[in-house]
Amino acid sequence: MKQLGNLALVCAQRSATLLQIQNGIVDVFVGSGPEREVLSANWDDDAEILRIIHELNFGKFRMPPQRG
């Protein structure tokens, strides 16, 4: 539960990411259309939420480098 705020901050920085918390489950929807993927965890599973944060920051769903 301590990592929910960190996850919210990571998701807020992305336009194609939706964070939903419902019935004790955290869902992060990444992308749009048929390519949309969902990362899920129990709301109080800090280890799994940290894994999702890591995936968003450094893994498959990391944001491309910004130019400029």
N, C-alpha and C positions, 0 to 999 in steps of 0.2 A: 504494500500500500504506500510505502514511502516513495516509490518511483513513479507514481501516477503523475505528479506535477512535472517531473522531468520529461515524461512521455508527452504530456500536453504541450510543453514548450517546443519539443522537436516537431510535433505534428503542426503546430501553429505556424511554423516557418515555411510550410509547404502548401502550395495551392492545390495539388492533386491528392491530398491526404485527408481522410475523415476519421476522427476519433469518436468512438461511441462506447459508452459505458451503460450497460443495461443488464438487470438480473444477475449482478455479480460477475459479469463477463466484460472484458475490455476487448473491443474489436478495432483494429486499425485497417481501414480500407485504403489501398494504395493504387493509384492509377485510375483509369476510367475505361468504360466500355468492356468489351470481352477480355481485355488484358488485365482488368482489375483483380487484385489479389487481396486476401484478408489474412491478417496476422491476429491471433486471438490468445488470450490468457485470462486466468481468473484475476479479478481485480486486486487480490491480496498476494499474488505470486510475484514477489519482487524479482526473483531470479529470471523468470520468463519475460517479465516486462523489460528488464535490463537487456535480455537477448533481442527483443524487438527494437529497443532503442539502438543497440549496436548494429542491427541489420539495416535500420533506416539511415544511420550515420556512416557506416563503413562497408556494408554488405551490398546485396543485390539492389536495394532500393535507395542507395545513396544519391544525393543530388549531383548533377554534373557540375564541374567547376564553372564558376561565373567568369565571364570575360569582362574586361574593361579596366 
